[in-house]
Amino acid sequence: MNKITAALLAQFEAIVGSVNIFTDKEHIEKYGQDETENLIYLPEVIVTPNTPEQISALLKICNEHLIPVTPRGAGTGLTGGALPHLGGLVISMEKFNRILEIDERNLQVTTEPGVITEVLQNEVKEKGLFYPPDPASKGSCFIGGNISENSGGPKAVKYGVVKDYVLNLEVVLPNGEIIWTGSNVLKNATGYNITQLIVGSEGTLGIVTKIVLRLIPHPKFDLLMLAPFNSLEKASEAVSAIFRAGITPSAMELMEIESIKLASAMCESTAISITDNLAAHLIIEVDGNNLEVLMSEMESIASVLSNFEVGELYFADDAQQKNELWKIRRKANEASVLAGYTIEEDTVVPRAELPKLIKGVKSLGVKHGFKVVCYGHAGDGNLHIRINHPTIKKSFESEEMKSILTALFQIVKGLGGTISGEHGIGLIQKSYMPVMFDNVTLELMKGIKKTFDPNYILNPGKIFDVN
């Protein structure tokens, strides 16, 4: 990889204009970090283009001169996917912030990647439409970042993740070519599925500049239940039982007591009553268009929960109470970090195996002398594990923590799971890819990267190293 010279900087300026280029200390430091473990890697230059043609021209220059390029969304990532650890150029997508068309006839929306996820959801909701993927950072994250990470969120248990809504993408390839990956149709068996290859590729194969998403009608009603347990194991056992009873909630979130305390304190909320011996809560939501059916489903869920030593169930009466409970859940991550739980893992296992995963991670904590708190999307087996180690505050490049996390991921794999459900691999998880994949599979992935990016300029060193 090469450095950006004054001559190259002048070419960048000719493409995007001087007002869209930044080399000052404040911008360099801001764009050198995201939400990953307080890591910071300084880029040389930041640009904020606003057309695919500008990105194309920038990539052509960088590809010719072997300049590393890091695409960046809102900077809310947790695995270092947007960190420019090799310096070079950061291309920020913040000015690609327009919703281009809401097609009510075909239930589709065409958007640029710099639109905030919640903004897009609210815009389509005004038309009676629904875009379900809702990561915890939906109020600040970009839809393009969600594409890069194949994000999920609480609604994934019923409605699926980002990949289930992406129909077509406009992508600028590392050599500057601009392509559309598919068609704006619900079925497509025409050649390889490049659209789904781009989804979840973490900005290593191309830069997405337009997105076509399918939508569904917005459900008219939702009901929310809070279920307390004195046993974390019983709470996790109840999750699978609800599905086996033939009920599919629109959300089912697990919060261990420590995460509830931390998030409630941050929100200054007393919405969740915290009593002695309380170990965990399940937040359970159902939604649909028939209120009587939903009430019946809630009664059935309550009946299932009674077999797992559940405490007194709490039903949110109105939108304000529901929002208060969801606010607490969405603050779990931020509150845990501030309390010293600085290392997060994004494990996912078949939902029936959650009790074994929780037991395994708790045993590792006892063995290695660290505290751990768990919360996450229990309905689809996606558990966020937060670690508070007395001396290790970053997992990246810590040999001791690498040994601990390798043991954790071996437990996960043994349960039929994987090491990331929605946060991606990025920079800090790539050393664990061999836990999940054999050399044949890894080399196949590297071959895909080489086909798209033979000079390895685009987000290099993410997901895996390419020799």
N, C-alpha and C positions, 0 to 999 in steps of 0.2 A: 504494500500500500504506500502511496505517495502523499506528500504534503500539498496543501493548496497554496499556490504561488500568487504573487500580485497580478500576474497576467491572467490566471484563471479567475481570480476574484473580479477582475474587470469584465471578463466574459459573463460571469454570473450577473453582474450589475446590468449589463446590456440586455439580459434576458428578463429580469424581474424588476429592474429599477432600484435605485439606491435606497428608497424608503422601505424596501422589502428585504434588505440584507442587514445582518447584525453581527458585529464582532466585538462589541463592548463587553466588559466584565459582567455586568448585571445579566445580560441575555445569555452569555456563555455559561454562567453558573446555573441559571434557571433551566436551560435546555439540556444541561448535563446531568440532570437527575429526574427521577420519577418517584413512585411510591415504594420503591424497592429498597428495604433495609438501609436507608440513608447512604446508599452508594452514589458516587458522583464521578463522572468521566466527562471531561471538557471537550466539546467539539471545537473546531477551528472557526467555522462559519455557520450561521443559521440563515436560511432563506424561507420566506413565506409566499410562495407562488399562489396564483388563483386560477390557473387554467391548466388543463392536461398538456397543452402544447409547451407551456413553460417548463413543466416537469420533464417532458420529453427532451427538451433542449438541454436541460441541466444534466440529465442522466447520460445523454450522449457524450457530453464533455467528460463527466466523471468516469464513464466506462473506457473512454480512450486514454485517459491519463491515470487510471487506476486509483481513483480517489474513493475512499469508503463513504457510503451514503447511508444515513439512518433515517427512515421515515418516522414521523412522530404525530400522534394524535393529541389527546388531552393530557397525556402524562400521568394517567391513573393506574398504569400497569404495576404488577407486583412481582414480576420475574426478570426485570431488566431488559425487556424486549425493545424499549425505546432509548436505551442508554448507548451513547456513541463511544463505546469503550476503545475504539481504535482512532478516535479523533475524527477528522474529515468533516463532511458536510451533513448537517441536519436539515431535512426538508419537513417543515411543519405544515400540517394540513389545515390549520385553523381558519384559513380564509375560504376554504371549500365548505361554506356553511349555509347552503341554500337547499331547501326542499323544492325540487324542480317541478314535480307533478304528483298530485294525488288522483289516481284513476279510479273513481268510484264504480264505474261500469265493470272493470275487471278485477277490482279489489287489489290494487297494486299501488305502490308509491315509488317514485324515482327520487333519489336524494344524493347529495354530495356527502363525502365521508366526515366532514367537519361539523355536522349537525349534532347537537347534544341529544342523546338517546331519549331523555324525558321530553324534550321539546318535540321531537318527531312523534312520540306516543300521544302527546296532548293534541297535536295538530290533526292526526288521523282520528282521534277520539271525537273531535268536533264533527266529523263526518259519520259518526256511528261505527267507526272501524277500530281494529285492535291490532297492535303489534306487540306480542306477548313478551319477548325476551327483556328482562328487567334486572340487570346487574345492580349490586348494591350502590355502585357509583353512578347510577343512571342520571342523576342530576348534574353531573359534570363530565362524564365520559363521552367520547365521540362514537357515533355509529360505525365509523371506519375502524376504530380500535376494536369494537365488538366483533367486526368481521375478521380482523386479524387474529383474534384470540378464540373465535367461536364461542362467544360468551353465552351464559345461561341466565341464572338468577332463580328466584323462588318459583316463578311460573313454569319453569322447564319441566317440572314433574308431570304436568298435564299437557302442555303445549309445545314442548321441545325447545331446542336452543337455536341460535342464530342460523346455523346451516339449514334448518328446516324452513326458513323464510326467504333465503336468497335465491333469486331466479337468474340474475344476470349481473355481470360486473364489467365496467370499463376499467382497464388496467394498463398502466404504462410499464413496459418491461424494462429490465436493466439496460438494454441497448437503445432505449428510447422509442421503440415501436409501441403504438397504441392499439390495443385490441379490445373487442368484446368477447367474453368467455362463453356465452351461451345464447339463449333466447328468452323472451319474456313469456314463457309458457310454463304450465304446471307439470307437463311430462316432456321428457327429452331423452331419447335413446340414440342421439346422433353423435357418435364418436366418444372419445374420452371426456369425462366430466371435469373440465378445467375449472369451472366455477367452484365446485366443491374442493378442488385442490388448493385454490387460492384461499378459501375460507379456512381459518386456523393456521395459515402458513407464516404468521407473525411478521409480515413485511419482508420476507426473505426472497420471494419470487417475483414480486411486482408491487407497484404502488396503485392502489385502488382510487379512482377518481370519480366514478359514478356507481350507484348501487340501485338495483331494482329489487324490491322486496314484495312478497305477497302479504296480504292482510286478511283478516277474518272479521266477521261482524263482532262488535263489542258486546260481551255478555251484559244483561240488564241488571243482574243481582249478584251479590256475593255476601257470604256469611263467614264470620271469623270466630274461631274458638281458641282459647288458651287453656292448655292441659298441663297441670303441675304433677311432677313425680318426685318421690323421695329417693329414687334409684335411677341413675343415668342408664344403667343397663336395661331396666324395664322400659324406660322411655324409648330407647332404640329398638327394643324388641317389638314394641307396639306398632312401629312404623310399617313393617312388612305385613303385620296382621291386618291392618286396615285395607291394604290392597288385596290381600287374599280374600277379604270379605266382599270383594267386588266393587269397591269404592275407589275412585280416582280423584283425590283433592286437586284443586288448582294450585295449592301451595302446601308444603309441609316442612316447617323449619324446626330444627333442634337448637336449643340454646342451653348450654350448661350454666349453672347458677353463677359462676364467677363472671361469665360474659354478660349475664343479665345485670348483675350489680354494677359492673363497669359502665355499660352502655346507659343504664338508667341514671347513674350519677352524671354522666356527660350531658344527657338530655334534661337533667333536673326533673325527672319524671317519676311519679309513683303509680303509674298505670299497672305495673306488675307487682303484686303483693309478694314480698319475700319473707317467708316464715322459716322457723327452725327446721332443720333437716331437709329442706328443699334442695334437690340435686339438679333438676333440669325442668324445662318447659318445652312442650311442643306447641308451635303456632300452626293451626290447621285452618285452611280456607277452602271453601267450595264456591263455585260460581256457575251461572247458567241463566236461563231465561224463564224458568218455572220455579217460583219461590217455594211452593209446596214440596216439590221434589227436593230442593236444597235442604229444607227443614227436615225432611225424612232422612236425607243422607247424614245430616248432623246427628240425628238420633241414633242412626246405625253406628256412626263413629263412636259416639259416647258409649254405646253398648259394648263395642270391641275394647275400648280403653278400660272398661271396668274389670277386665281380666288381667290387667297389668298394674294393679295397685295405684291407680290414678287418684289424685286428690280432687277437690271440688273444681268443677269445670267453670270457666268464665266465658261468657259470650259477649262480644262487643256489640253495643246497642246501636251505634250510629257511625257515620263516616269519621267523625273526630276521634272516637275511641280506636277505630281501626287504624287510622293514620298514626296515632300515638304508639300503638304496638309495633307497627311496621318501622317507625322511626327508630325505636329501640333496637330492633333487629338489624337495621341498616347501619347503625353506629357501632355495632359489635367490633368490627375490624379496627376502626380508628381508636376506639376506647381501649382496646387490648394493647395496641402499639404504645399508647401513652402510658400504660401501666407496666410496660417492660416486656410484654410478649412480642418481641420484635421479629421473631422468625415464624413465618407462616408456611404451611404446606396445604396443598389443594387436592387431597387424595379423594379417590372415588372407588367404591366397591359395590357389588350387587347389594341392594338395600337390606336383604336378609342377613348379610354378613357384618352389618354395622356394629352389633354388640362385640364381636370378636375384634374388630378394628379398634374400637374404643378401649377394650381391655388390653390390647397389645400396646397401644401408645401410652397408656397409663403405666403399664409395667416398665416400659422404656424410661419414663420419667423417674420412677422410683430407682431404677438401676443406675441411671446416670446423673441423678441429683438435679433435675430441672422440673419446674412447674409447667403444666400444660392445661390449656382450656380449649374446649371443642364447641363448635357451632357450625351451622351450615344447612345445606339443602338435603335434609334427611330423606325426603321423598324419593330422590333419585340416587341416594347413596353417596352424595358428594359432601364430605366432611372437611371443614376448614380446621386445621390443627394449629394452634398458636402456642409457641414455646417461649418460656421465660427462663433462660439459662443464667445462673449467677455470674458467669464470667464471659460467655460467648454471646454477643449481641448481633452477629451477622453470620449467616450460614456460609456465605460465599468465601471460598478459599480458607476455610477452617477445617483442618484435617480431623479434629475431634468430632465436630458436628457432622462432617461428611460420613464418618463411621456410624454415627447415630442415625442419620437419615437413610443411609443405605440399609440399615437393619429395619427401619420403619417401612421402606419401600419394598423390601423383601416380604414383609408381612402382608402388605397391600397386594403384591403380585400373587402370593400364595392364596389369597382370598378371591382371586379372579378379578382384581381391580387394576387400576393404573395410577400413575403418579401425579397427573393433573387433569382435573375435570373441566376447568374453565379459565384458569389463569395462564396457561401456556407453559413453555419451557424456557424461552428467552435465553438469558445469560447464566442465571444462577442454578438452573435445574439441568443443564445439558450434561453434566458429568454423570448423571444418574440414568441417562438414556440406555446404557448397556444393561442396567438392571431389568429393563422392560423388553429389550429387543436383542436378537442375535445379530452377528456381524452381517449376515446376508441381508437382513431387513434394513439395517443402518446404511449399508452401502447402496441399497436401492434408493433410499431417501436422498443420499448424497448425490446420486446420479441424476435425480430429478432437479436438485439445486443446480447442478452443473449445466444441465440442459437450458434452464431458464437464465442462468447467470454465470457463464463460463469464466468470467474474470473475477467472480466472487466480490463484487463491489457493494451489493445491496444487503444491508443489515448483516454484514459478515460476522461469523463467530457466534451466531445465535442458533439455538436448537442443538447444533453440533458443530464441531470444528471440521473444516474441509481441508485436507492436505493438498 
